Amino acid sequence: MIEKQIIKPNNAQGNWWLILSVIVLTVSPLIFVKGDFEGADGQAEELITEIQPDYEPWVQPIIEPASGEVESLLFASQAALGAGVIGYVIGLYKGRKN
């Protein structure tokens, strides 16, 4: 009988290159882009009031965060929760497939 040899690729080096590229892509804008990082909501509000000065929003926020740091914390928590749910669903379907 002929035995099958299973060749497993060495992904350790590829994983390190992937991690390094993610770090470079994350840090490089912080180093090379100078200026104030402003949210899209603030930029949109400025542009709308520039185009139509008498515009009034349809709704008001239910809860106004105490500071920008609290707002950032809530946004990051929302992103982490969403990423966790997506990761769980992907893992669940992957496990069912196997």
Secondary structure in CASP SS format (residue, H / E / C, confidence):
PFRMAT SS
TARGET T0000
AUTHOR 0000-0000-0000
METHOD secondary structure of the structure
MODEL  1
M C 1.00
I C 1.00
E C 1.00
K C 1.00
Q C 1.00
I C 1.00
I C 1.00
K C 1.00
P C 1.00
N C 1.00
N C 1.00
A H 1.00
Q H 1.00
G H 1.00
N H 1.00
W H 1.00
W H 1.00
L H 1.00
I H 1.00
L H 1.00
S H 1.00
V H 1.00
I H 1.00
V H 1.00
L H 1.00
T H 1.00
V H 1.00
S H 1.00
P H 1.00
L H 1.00
I H 1.00
F H 1.00
V C 1.00
K C 1.00
G C 1.00
D C 1.00
F C 1.00
E C 1.00
G C 1.00
A H 1.00
D H 1.00
G H 1.00
Q H 1.00
A H 1.00
E H 1.00
E H 1.00
L H 1.00
I H 1.00
T H 1.00
E H 1.00
I H 1.00
Q C 1.00
P C 1.00
D C 1.00
Y C 1.00
E C 1.00
P C 1.00
W C 1.00
V C 1.00
Q C 1.00
P C 1.00
I C 1.00
I C 1.00
E C 1.00
P C 1.00
A C 1.00
S C 1.00
G H 1.00
E H 1.00
V H 1.00
E H 1.00
S H 1.00
L H 1.00
L H 1.00
F H 1.00
A H 1.00
S H 1.00
Q H 1.00
A H 1.00
A H 1.00
L H 1.00
G H 1.00
A H 1.00
G H 1.00
V H 1.00
I H 1.00
G H 1.00
Y H 1.00
V H 1.00
I H 1.00
G H 1.00
L H 1.00
Y H 1.00
K H 1.00
G H 1.00
R H 1.00
K H 1.00
N C 1.00
END
